[in-house]
């Protein structure tokens, strides 16, 4: 009996990393950075996202969308890119992202940066 319980616990612990939520590993611009107008904003995640259930929007400091922005995924599915149609004006911006990966749980986050 104890061997079965111990075996089940070991199996559950080994399976846990595969069921982890995707995590934001890096962003360009980085959180809190002050940069010139970026041609591309990139978010890199710990695992492949489902592109049909994931995305992001670029928001100005006043809470309004920052104009036309294309959202694309890298071929590996682990990077999400936002490409503004026009250079961003000076001011504060937030990238509000959401992602769904293999565990099918939606995760969200925000990255803030400033354009000088």
Secondary structure, 3 states (H helix, E strand, C coil): CHHHHHHHHHHHHHHHHHHCCCCEEEEECCCCCEECCCCCEEEEECCCCCHHHCEEEEEECCCCECCCEEEEECCCCCEEEEEECCCCCCEEEEEEEEEECCCCCEEEEEEEEEEC
